[in-house]
């Protein structure tokens, strides 16, 4: 990246902001399959989060890398916070009232 974008009052360039970084470690989430009972780690791209109007309609899902089962688990506030912060794609469900 050869742009020299400055940040307002600070005068920091993109190059200087990222100068010390050598690599970025991807976020991984630990999960388990209720079908085959395997435990594994998944990247954010392997998970999907659906946020509904209630706790019953808020969940995350993934495909088990071991047995191929589709897994859907409830997601409370803390799980939603962790998944969204880790870059998991989110779908907001809206009611049709």
Buried (B, 14 or more C-beta within 10 A) or exposed (E): EEEEEEEEEEEEBBEEEEEEEEEEEEBEBEBEBEEEEEEBEBEBEBBBBBBBEEEEEBBBBBBBEEEEEEBEEEBEEEBBEBBBEBEBEBEEEEEEE
